[in-house]
Structure formats: structure tokens, C-alpha cells
């Protein structure tokens, strides 16, 4: 509930010092959030690459990409997104 400027300052301070959370709860909660954020970002990149290449993405393919929680799989699809002719080829 800090003012936004104070919150930003503290977040920056913690990042600069490579702060490691001490409690198991905090390590789990914040570590999980980072992983989820990474998964969401890679899924977003896949869709952006396909769109930039004018590759049509069906709602089913979009749902499969967004719904995937496996970072390794998403990264493999991200590499393939640069070369496939159709979005379905990501999954071959």
C-alpha cells in the first residue's frame, strides 16, 4: 500500500542488490510469478512473430499456445515460429 514512487524505489533497490527472499512462502510465491511471467512472454512472442510474418493463427492454435505452461516447449515453438509456413507446423 505504498505510494507508487516509494514502491518503485524499493523494487529497484531489491533488484540491484539481488535480494533473495528468506521465507519459503515468498520464494515460492515470487519465483512462481516470475516463471509464469516468462511463459506468458514467450507465448506472446510466438504470436507476435507469426503475426509479423503474416502467418494466420486460428483460435485453436492461439489457445494452445497461450494455454501451454511448459517453457521449454514454448521456446521450441518460438524458434519454429520464425520458419514455419503455417501456424499448425509449430506442433509437428
N, CA, C and O atoms as CSV, one atom per row, in Angstrom:
chain,resi,resn,atom,element,x,y,z
A,1,UNK,N,N,0.803,-1.185,0.000
A,1,UNK,CA,C,0.000,0.000,0.000
A,1,UNK,C,C,0.856,1.264,0.000
A,1,UNK,O,O,0.408,2.322,0.443
A,2,UNK,N,N,2.053,1.157,-0.483
A,2,UNK,CA,C,2.943,2.315,-0.546
A,2,UNK,C,C,2.575,3.196,-1.727
A,2,UNK,O,O,1.976,2.725,-2.694
A,3,UNK,N,N,2.926,4.459,-1.652
A,3,UNK,CA,C,2.776,5.303,-2.836
A,3,UNK,C,C,3.612,4.700,-3.969
A,3,UNK,O,O,4.612,4.028,-3.717
A,4,UNK,N,N,3.206,4.936,-5.187
A,4,UNK,CA,C,3.862,4.301,-6.330
A,4,UNK,C,C,5.353,4.629,-6.404
A,4,UNK,O,O,6.151,3.754,-6.740
A,5,UNK,N,N,5.746,5.862,-6.100
A,5,UNK,CA,C,7.162,6.230,-6.160
A,5,UNK,C,C,7.978,5.432,-5.143
A,5,UNK,O,O,9.075,4.969,-5.453
A,6,UNK,N,N,7.444,5.272,-3.936
A,6,UNK,CA,C,8.143,4.507,-2.912
A,6,UNK,C,C,8.223,3.037,-3.292
A,6,UNK,O,O,9.252,2.392,-3.093
A,7,UNK,N,N,7.145,2.516,-3.834
A,7,UNK,CA,C,7.126,1.119,-4.264
A,7,UNK,C,C,8.168,0.888,-5.354
A,7,UNK,O,O,8.908,-0.095,-5.309
A,8,UNK,N,N,8.230,1.787,-6.329
A,8,UNK,CA,C,9.204,1.670,-7.410
A,8,UNK,C,C,10.631,1.726,-6.857
A,8,UNK,O,O,11.493,0.951,-7.271
A,9,UNK,N,N,10.872,2.642,-5.923
A,9,UNK,CA,C,12.199,2.764,-5.320
A,9,UNK,C,C,12.607,1.464,-4.632
A,9,UNK,O,O,13.724,0.981,-4.821
A,10,UNK,N,N,11.707,0.901,-3.840
A,10,UNK,CA,C,12.028,-0.335,-3.116
A,10,UNK,C,C,12.233,-1.505,-4.067
A,10,UNK,O,O,13.134,-2.319,-3.861
A,11,UNK,N,N,11.419,-1.599,-5.094
A,11,UNK,CA,C,11.589,-2.675,-6.070
A,11,UNK,C,C,12.939,-2.562,-6.757
A,11,UNK,O,O,13.630,-3.564,-6.942
A,12,UNK,N,N,13.317,-1.354,-7.136
A,12,UNK,CA,C,14.607,-1.137,-7.783
A,12,UNK,C,C,15.749,-1.482,-6.831
A,12,UNK,O,O,16.722,-2.121,-7.230
A,13,UNK,N,N,15.632,-1.064,-5.593
A,13,UNK,CA,C,16.648,-1.350,-4.592
A,13,UNK,C,C,16.826,-2.854,-4.402
A,13,UNK,O,O,17.953,-3.339,-4.314
A,14,UNK,N,N,15.727,-3.586,-4.339
A,14,UNK,CA,C,15.812,-5.032,-4.159
A,14,UNK,C,C,16.436,-5.707,-5.372
A,14,UNK,O,O,17.194,-6.665,-5.225
A,15,UNK,N,N,16.130,-5.222,-6.556
A,15,UNK,CA,C,16.697,-5.812,-7.761
A,15,UNK,C,C,18.197,-5.558,-7.834
A,15,UNK,O,O,18.960,-6.446,-8.215
A,16,UNK,N,N,18.618,-4.365,-7.475
A,16,UNK,CA,C,20.032,-4.017,-7.553
A,16,UNK,C,C,20.886,-4.845,-6.616
A,16,UNK,O,O,22.039,-5.135,-6.934
A,17,UNK,N,N,20.358,-5.228,-5.484
A,17,UNK,CA,C,21.125,-5.979,-4.502
A,17,UNK,C,C,20.902,-7.481,-4.621
A,17,UNK,O,O,21.339,-8.236,-3.753
A,18,UNK,N,N,20.236,-7.925,-5.670
A,18,UNK,CA,C,19.952,-9.343,-5.867
A,18,UNK,C,C,19.335,-9.965,-4.624
A,18,UNK,O,O,19.751,-11.028,-4.164
A,19,UNK,N,N,18.353,-9.290,-4.104
A,19,UNK,CA,C,17.700,-9.726,-2.876
A,19,UNK,C,C,17.106,-11.116,-3.054
A,19,UNK,O,O,16.462,-11.399,-4.064
A,20,UNK,N,N,17.322,-11.970,-2.081
A,20,UNK,CA,C,16.723,-13.295,-2.069
A,20,UNK,C,C,15.743,-13.357,-0.909
A,20,UNK,O,O,16.093,-13.055,0.232
A,21,UNK,N,N,14.528,-13.747,-1.210
A,21,UNK,CA,C,13.518,-13.847,-0.170
A,21,UNK,C,C,13.907,-14.928,0.824
A,21,UNK,O,O,14.453,-15.964,0.446
A,22,UNK,N,N,13.623,-14.681,2.088
A,22,UNK,CA,C,14.044,-15.571,3.146
A,22,UNK,C,C,13.035,-16.667,3.460
A,22,UNK,O,O,13.424,-17.784,3.801
A,23,UNK,N,N,11.759,-16.367,3.352
A,23,UNK,CA,C,10.757,-17.375,3.717
A,23,UNK,C,C,10.456,-18.293,2.534
A,23,UNK,O,O,10.554,-17.886,1.376
A,24,UNK,N,N,10.092,-19.523,2.839
A,24,UNK,CA,C,9.701,-20.469,1.790
A,24,UNK,C,C,8.504,-19.945,1.019
A,24,UNK,O,O,8.428,-20.089,-0.202
A,25,UNK,N,N,7.559,-19.331,1.742
A,25,UNK,CA,C,6.368,-18.786,1.099
A,25,UNK,C,C,6.745,-17.750,0.046
A,25,UNK,O,O,6.281,-17.821,-1.092
A,26,UNK,N,N,7.583,-16.788,0.422
A,26,UNK,CA,C,7.960,-15.722,-0.502
A,26,UNK,C,C,8.754,-16.269,-1.685
A,26,UNK,O,O,8.530,-15.867,-2.827
A,27,UNK,N,N,9.674,-17.177,-1.412
A,27,UNK,CA,C,10.453,-17.758,-2.514
A,27,UNK,C,C,9.540,-18.475,-3.495
A,27,UNK,O,O,9.701,-18.346,-4.708
A,28,UNK,N,N,8.585,-19.229,-2.969
A,28,UNK,CA,C,7.649,-19.951,-3.839
A,28,UNK,C,C,6.751,-18.977,-4.594
A,28,UNK,O,O,6.589,-19.087,-5.809
A,29,UNK,N,N,6.169,-18.023,-3.868
A,29,UNK,CA,C,5.210,-17.099,-4.470
A,29,UNK,C,C,5.856,-16.248,-5.548
A,29,UNK,O,O,5.326,-16.152,-6.655
A,30,UNK,N,N,6.990,-15.630,-5.249
A,30,UNK,CA,C,7.616,-14.741,-6.214
A,30,UNK,C,C,8.350,-15.506,-7.306
A,30,UNK,O,O,8.390,-15.049,-8.448
A,31,UNK,N,N,8.928,-16.650,-6.989
A,31,UNK,CA,C,9.579,-17.462,-8.011
A,31,UNK,C,C,8.575,-17.985,-9.018
A,31,UNK,O,O,8.831,-17.997,-10.222
A,32,UNK,N,N,7.426,-18.420,-8.514
A,32,UNK,CA,C,6.377,-18.920,-9.401
A,32,UNK,C,C,5.862,-17.811,-10.302
A,32,UNK,O,O,5.604,-18.035,-11.485
A,33,UNK,N,N,5.713,-16.627,-9.750
A,33,UNK,CA,C,5.241,-15.485,-10.538
A,33,UNK,C,C,6.190,-15.150,-11.668
A,33,UNK,O,O,5.755,-14.810,-12.768
A,34,UNK,N,N,7.485,-15.245,-11.407
A,34,UNK,CA,C,8.476,-14.968,-12.451
A,34,UNK,C,C,8.377,-16.002,-13.565
A,34,UNK,O,O,8.430,-15.656,-14.745
A,35,UNK,N,N,8.234,-17.266,-13.192
A,35,UNK,CA,C,8.134,-18.329,-14.194
A,35,UNK,C,C,6.871,-18.156,-15.032
A,35,UNK,O,O,6.906,-18.297,-16.255
A,36,UNK,N,N,5.761,-17.850,-14.372
A,36,UNK,CA,C,4.518,-17.642,-15.108
A,36,UNK,C,C,4.644,-16.463,-16.056
A,36,UNK,O,O,4.148,-16.510,-17.182
A,37,UNK,N,N,5.306,-15.407,-15.604
A,37,UNK,CA,C,5.505,-14.241,-16.453
A,37,UNK,C,C,6.340,-14.568,-17.669
A,37,UNK,O,O,6.068,-14.077,-18.765
A,38,UNK,N,N,7.356,-15.394,-17.485
A,38,UNK,CA,C,8.215,-15.807,-18.602
A,38,UNK,C,C,7.422,-16.628,-19.617
A,38,UNK,O,O,7.560,-16.433,-20.825
A,39,UNK,N,N,6.595,-17.544,-19.123
A,39,UNK,CA,C,5.760,-18.368,-20.012
A,39,UNK,C,C,4.842,-17.471,-20.828
A,39,UNK,O,O,4.724,-17.640,-22.041
A,40,UNK,N,N,4.196,-16.521,-20.170
A,40,UNK,CA,C,3.288,-15.613,-20.868
A,40,UNK,C,C,4.029,-14.790,-21.915
A,40,UNK,O,O,3.516,-14.577,-23.014
A,41,UNK,N,N,5.232,-14.327,-21.584
A,41,UNK,CA,C,6.014,-13.528,-22.524
A,41,UNK,C,C,6.410,-14.326,-23.763
A,41,UNK,O,O,6.320,-13.818,-24.881
A,42,UNK,N,N,6.845,-15.565,-23.575
A,42,UNK,CA,C,7.266,-16.374,-24.720
A,42,UNK,C,C,6.058,-16.686,-25.602
A,42,UNK,O,O,6.170,-16.661,-26.828
A,43,UNK,N,N,4.912,-16.977,-25.001
A,43,UNK,CA,C,3.694,-17.224,-25.787
A,43,UNK,C,C,3.344,-15.985,-26.605
A,43,UNK,O,O,2.970,-16.087,-27.773
A,44,UNK,N,N,3.467,-14.835,-25.993
A,44,UNK,CA,C,3.182,-13.571,-26.674
A,44,UNK,C,C,4.147,-13.357,-27.846
A,44,UNK,O,O,3.738,-12.906,-28.916
A,45,UNK,N,N,5.422,-13.680,-27.641
A,45,UNK,CA,C,6.427,-13.529,-28.700
A,45,UNK,C,C,6.105,-14.438,-29.880
A,45,UNK,O,O,6.219,-14.026,-31.034
A,46,UNK,N,N,5.707,-15.664,-29.594
A,46,UNK,CA,C,5.353,-16.593,-30.671
A,46,UNK,C,C,4.250,-15.983,-31.534
A,46,UNK,O,O,4.351,-15.962,-32.761
A,47,UNK,N,N,3.212,-15.494,-30.892
A,47,UNK,CA,C,2.087,-14.904,-31.634
A,47,UNK,C,C,2.520,-13.651,-32.391
A,47,UNK,O,O,2.041,-13.396,-33.496
A,48,UNK,N,N,3.415,-12.875,-31.806
A,48,UNK,CA,C,3.903,-11.672,-32.482
A,48,UNK,C,C,4.728,-12.021,-33.713
A,48,UNK,O,O,4.595,-11.380,-34.756
A,49,UNK,N,N,5.576,-13.032,-33.595
A,49,UNK,CA,C,6.406,-13.444,-34.739
A,49,UNK,C,C,5.524,-13.955,-35.867
A,49,UNK,O,O,5.724,-13.605,-37.031
A,50,UNK,N,N,4.552,-14.782,-35.520
A,50,UNK,CA,C,3.641,-15.299,-36.551
A,50,UNK,C,C,2.869,-14.164,-37.216
A,50,UNK,O,O,2.706,-14.158,-38.436
A,51,UNK,N,N,2.399,-13.214,-36.432
A,51,UNK,CA,C,1.659,-12.072,-36.989
A,51,UNK,C,C,2.560,-11.231,-37.891
A,51,UNK,O,O,2.134,-10.801,-38.963
A,52,UNK,N,N,3.800,-10.995,-37.466
A,52,UNK,CA,C,4.735,-10.200,-38.268
A,52,UNK,C,C,5.046,-10.873,-39.597
A,52,UNK,O,O,5.322,-10.206,-40.594
A,53,UNK,N,N,4.998,-12.194,-39.600
A,53,UNK,CA,C,5.263,-12.945,-40.826
A,53,UNK,C,C,3.989,-13.200,-41.617
A,53,UNK,O,O,4.020,-13.898,-42.631
A,54,UNK,N,N,2.870,-12.645,-41.168
A,54,UNK,CA,C,1.556,-12.806,-41.809
A,54,UNK,C,C,1.104,-14.260,-41.857
A,54,UNK,O,O,0.442,-14.679,-42.806
A,55,UNK,N,N,1.461,-15.021,-40.839
A,55,UNK,CA,C,1.015,-16.412,-40.717
A,55,UNK,C,C,-0.309,-16.395,-39.963
A,55,UNK,O,O,-0.389,-15.884,-38.847
A,56,UNK,N,N,-1.328,-16.947,-40.568
A,56,UNK,CA,C,-2.661,-16.973,-39.973
A,56,UNK,C,C,-2.669,-17.916,-38.762
A,56,UNK,O,O,-2.177,-19.043,-38.831
A,57,UNK,N,N,-3.236,-17.430,-37.657
A,57,UNK,CA,C,-3.316,-18.222,-36.426
A,57,UNK,C,C,-4.782,-18.422,-36.091
A,57,UNK,O,O,-5.505,-17.465,-35.813
A,58,UNK,N,N,-5.209,-19.667,-36.121
A,58,UNK,CA,C,-6.601,-19.983,-35.790
A,58,UNK,C,C,-6.832,-19.814,-34.291
A,58,UNK,O,O,-5.879,-19.815,-33.511
A,59,UNK,N,N,-8.082,-19.672,-33.890
A,59,UNK,CA,C,-8.364,-19.591,-32.449
A,59,UNK,C,C,-7.874,-20.824,-31.682
A,59,UNK,O,O,-7.451,-20.707,-30.532
A,60,UNK,N,N,-7.926,-21.998,-32.307
A,60,UNK,CA,C,-7.472,-23.219,-31.652
A,60,UNK,C,C,-5.959,-23.196,-31.418
A,60,UNK,O,O,-5.483,-23.579,-30.350
A,61,UNK,N,N,-5.215,-22.745,-32.425
A,61,UNK,CA,C,-3.756,-22.661,-32.296
A,61,UNK,C,C,-3.397,-21.608,-31.250
A,61,UNK,O,O,-2.529,-21.838,-30.408
A,62,UNK,N,N,-4.060,-20.463,-31.301
A,62,UNK,CA,C,-3.818,-19.402,-30.316
A,62,UNK,C,C,-4.054,-19.918,-28.896
A,62,UNK,O,O,-3.256,-19.661,-27.995
A,63,UNK,N,N,-5.158,-20.650,-28.704
A,63,UNK,CA,C,-5.481,-21.196,-27.376
A,63,UNK,C,C,-4.427,-22.202,-26.927
A,63,UNK,O,O,-4.070,-22.245,-25.750
A,64,UNK,N,N,-3.935,-23.003,-27.854
A,64,UNK,CA,C,-2.916,-23.993,-27.488
A,64,UNK,C,C,-1.613,-23.314,-27.073
A,64,UNK,O,O,-0.964,-23.742,-26.118
A,65,UNK,N,N,-1.235,-22.267,-27.783
A,65,UNK,CA,C,-0.005,-21.540,-27.453
A,65,UNK,C,C,-0.160,-20.844,-26.099
A,65,UNK,O,O,0.699,-20.974,-25.227
A,66,UNK,N,N,-1.241,-20.117,-25.933
A,66,UNK,CA,C,-1.467,-19.373,-24.690
A,66,UNK,C,C,-1.659,-20.317,-23.510
A,66,UNK,O,O,-1.257,-20.003,-22.390
A,67,UNK,N,N,-2.268,-21.462,-23.753
A,67,UNK,CA,C,-2.545,-22.405,-22.677
A,67,UNK,C,C,-1.379,-23.287,-22.280
A,67,UNK,O,O,-1.458,-24.003,-21.281
A,68,UNK,N,N,-0.305,-23.249,-23.040
A,68,UNK,CA,C,0.849,-24.084,-22.732
A,68,UNK,C,C,1.618,-23.491,-21.555
A,68,UNK,O,O,1.954,-22.307,-21.564
A,69,UNK,N,N,1.891,-24.294,-20.563
A,69,UNK,CA,C,2.633,-23.837,-19.397
A,69,UNK,C,C,4.063,-24.334,-19.369
A,69,UNK,O,O,4.786,-24.098,-18.401
A,70,UNK,N,N,4.479,-25.023,-20.423
A,70,UNK,CA,C,5.817,-25.615,-20.490
A,70,UNK,C,C,6.759,-24.653,-21.201
A,70,UNK,O,O,6.680,-24.486,-22.418
A,71,UNK,N,N,7.643,-24.025,-20.450
A,71,UNK,CA,C,8.546,-23.027,-21.011
A,71,UNK,C,C,9.464,-23.603,-22.078
A,71,UNK,O,O,9.719,-22.947,-23.088
A,72,UNK,N,N,9.958,-24.800,-21.877
A,72,UNK,CA,C,10.846,-25.432,-22.860
A,72,UNK,C,C,10.109,-25.639,-24.183
A,72,UNK,O,O,10.658,-25.384,-25.254
A,73,UNK,N,N,8.866,-26.103,-24.098
A,73,UNK,CA,C,8.074,-26.313,-25.304
A,73,UNK,C,C,7.811,-24.985,-26.011
A,73,UNK,O,O,7.937,-24.892,-27.232
A,74,UNK,N,N,7.448,-23.967,-25.247
A,74,UNK,CA,C,7.179,-22.656,-25.839
A,74,UNK,C,C,8.427,-22.091,-26.517
A,74,UNK,O,O,8.330,-21.493,-27.589
A,75,UNK,N,N,9.574,-22.272,-25.913
A,75,UNK,CA,C,10.808,-21.781,-26.530
A,75,UNK,C,C,11.101,-22.508,-27.831
A,75,UNK,O,O,11.596,-21.899,-28.779
A,76,UNK,N,N,10.806,-23.800,-27.892
A,76,UNK,CA,C,10.982,-24.557,-29.138
A,76,UNK,C,C,10.025,-24.026,-30.207
A,76,UNK,O,O,10.402,-23.856,-31.367
A,77,UNK,N,N,8.778,-23.768,-29.794
A,77,UNK,CA,C,7.812,-23.205,-30.751
A,77,UNK,C,C,8.236,-21.816,-31.206
A,77,UNK,O,O,8.019,-21.455,-32.363
A,78,UNK,N,N,8.831,-21.038,-30.324
A,78,UNK,CA,C,9.283,-19.690,-30.682
A,78,UNK,C,C,10.343,-19.755,-31.781
A,78,UNK,O,O,10.325,-18.952,-32.714
A,79,UNK,N,N,11.249,-20.698,-31.669
A,79,UNK,CA,C,12.265,-20.867,-32.713
A,79,UNK,C,C,11.619,-21.262,-34.030
A,79,UNK,O,O,11.997,-20.765,-35.090
A,80,UNK,N,N,10.644,-22.157,-33.958
A,80,UNK,CA,C,9.985,-22.631,-35.179
A,80,UNK,C,C,9.112,-21.553,-35.797
A,80,UNK,O,O,8.906,-21.548,-37.011
A,81,UNK,N,N,8.592,-20.634,-34.980
A,81,UNK,CA,C,7.710,-19.578,-35.481
A,81,UNK,C,C,8.393,-18.737,-36.559
A,81,UNK,O,O,7.726,-18.147,-37.409
A,82,UNK,N,N,9.710,-18.686,-36.518
A,82,UNK,CA,C,10.456,-17.888,-37.491
A,82,UNK,C,C,10.529,-18.539,-38.866
A,82,UNK,O,O,10.856,-17.872,-39.847
A,83,UNK,N,N,10.227,-19.837,-38.949
A,83,UNK,CA,C,10.439,-20.531,-40.231
A,83,UNK,C,C,9.224,-21.278,-40.764
A,83,UNK,O,O,9.233,-21.684,-41.926
A,84,UNK,N,N,8.186,-21.475,-39.971
A,84,UNK,CA,C,7.037,-22.266,-40.432
A,84,UNK,C,C,6.216,-21.491,-41.455
A,84,UNK,O,O,6.206,-20.260,-41.478
A,85,UNK,N,N,5.526,-22.260,-42.305
A,85,UNK,CA,C,4.639,-21.648,-43.293
A,85,UNK,C,C,3.228,-21.494,-42.753
A,85,UNK,O,O,2.509,-20.565,-43.122
A,86,UNK,N,N,2.836,-22.413,-41.873
A,86,UNK,CA,C,1.521,-22.336,-41.236
A,86,UNK,C,C,1.717,-22.486,-39.729
A,86,UNK,O,O,2.694,-23.078,-39.269
A,87,UNK,N,N,0.772,-21.939,-38.976
A,87,UNK,CA,C,0.882,-21.993,-37.524
A,87,UNK,C,C,0.808,-23.434,-37.001
A,87,UNK,O,O,1.422,-23.748,-35.980
A,88,UNK,N,N,0.076,-24.300,-37.677
A,88,UNK,CA,C,-0.052,-25.694,-37.245
A,88,UNK,C,C,1.289,-26.412,-37.297
A,88,UNK,O,O,1.509,-27.366,-36.551
A,89,UNK,N,N,2.185,-25.967,-38.167
A,89,UNK,CA,C,3.509,-26.590,-38.283
A,89,UNK,C,C,4.339,-26.419,-37.015
A,89,UNK,O,O,5.315,-27.143,-36.822
A,90,UNK,N,N,3.974,-25.480,-36.153
A,90,UNK,CA,C,4.685,-25.332,-34.884
A,90,UNK,C,C,4.683,-26.627,-34.103
A,90,UNK,O,O,5.656,-26.949,-33.421
A,91,UNK,N,N,3.589,-27.375,-34.198
A,91,UNK,CA,C,3.354,-28.542,-33.363
A,91,UNK,C,C,3.864,-29.843,-33.961
A,91,UNK,O,O,3.754,-30.894,-33.329
A,92,UNK,N,N,4.420,-29.794,-35.169
A,92,UNK,CA,C,4.929,-31.017,-35.816
A,92,UNK,C,C,6.201,-31.502,-35.166
A,92,UNK,O,O,6.761,-32.515,-35.585
